Amino acid sequence: MRTLILTLGILSGALALPLTHGNVLPESVPAIGAVATLDAQGTSQPQAPQINVEVNRGGGRWYTSPIWMAIGGIALVLVILLIVMAARGGGGGTTVVRG
């Protein structure tokens, strides 16, 4: 099934390629050639796109910075970890070392 889909995709790409160039069509396909020729003659030169670049360097608040968000997230995880460790206790007693 994949082979069939791949073959159809390659063939459709190979047939569509000459349509984009207008005059590269074979003579055996007159209807498509006529449409491509009309399309090539009917279009004018495209205008160059206008580029508008706006740079806003006003800066935001310090707490919206991704670096400070990451630092705050790590600090929050550490505080939660400390609270969980304190709630569980210190291990349940004293340690006796015999020597």
N, C-alpha and C positions, 0 to 999 in steps of 0.2 A: 504494500500500500504506500509505503514511504517512497519507493522508487517511482511509482506512478505520479505522486504529487510532485516529487522533485523534477521529473521529466516534464510535466505540464508547466511547472514554474519556469524552467529553463526555456522551453519553447515560447511561452508567452513573453518572456523577457527578450528573446531573440527577435520575435515579431514586432515588439513595441519599439525596439531600438531604432529601426530605420524611420519610423514615424516621427521621431523627434528631430531628425535631420532634414526632412523635407524632400530633397532631391536625390536621395540615396535609394529610393524605392525601385524594385525590379519592375520591368514592363509587364510582367504577367499578372500584376494586380492593379488593373486600371482604376477601379472604384476607390480603393484606398489611396492610390496615387493622386487622383483628382481631389479628394478631400484634403490630403496633405498639401497639395499645391495651392489650393484655395486658402488654406490656413496660413501658409507661408507668405502668400501675396497679401492677404488681408490684414496682417499685423504690421504695425509700425515699430520703430525702434523703442524699446522700453526706456523709460526715464530712470535716471540714476536715483537710488533711494536716498532720502534725506536722513541724515544721521544727527540725532540730537542726544548729546551726552550731558547729563546734569550730575555734578558732583556736589554732594551735600556733606560738608565736613563740619557741621555744627556740633556733632558729638551728642551722644545720649546721656542718660543718667548712668552712674557708675554701676548700679545694681542690675542693669540690663546687659552688662558685658558677659559674654559666655565664660570668660575666665573666672569672674567672681561668682557666677552661678555654679560652676564646677567646684570651686573652693567651698562655697556654702553647702553644696550637696554632700561633699566629703565630710565636712564638719558635722552635719546633721546625722550622718550614718555613724560617726564616731560617738556622738552624744547618746544616740539610741543604744549603741553597743555597750557603753559604760553603764547606762541605766539597767540594761538586761543583766549584765554581769553583777551589779550590786544587788539586784533583786534575787538572784540565785544563791547568793551567799559565797563564803570564802572557801568552801570545800568541806565543811562539816567538822572542824576540830583542829587539834594541834598535831604536829608532826613529831614523832619520836624517832630519834636517830640513835641506834645502838652501835657502839663501837668496840 
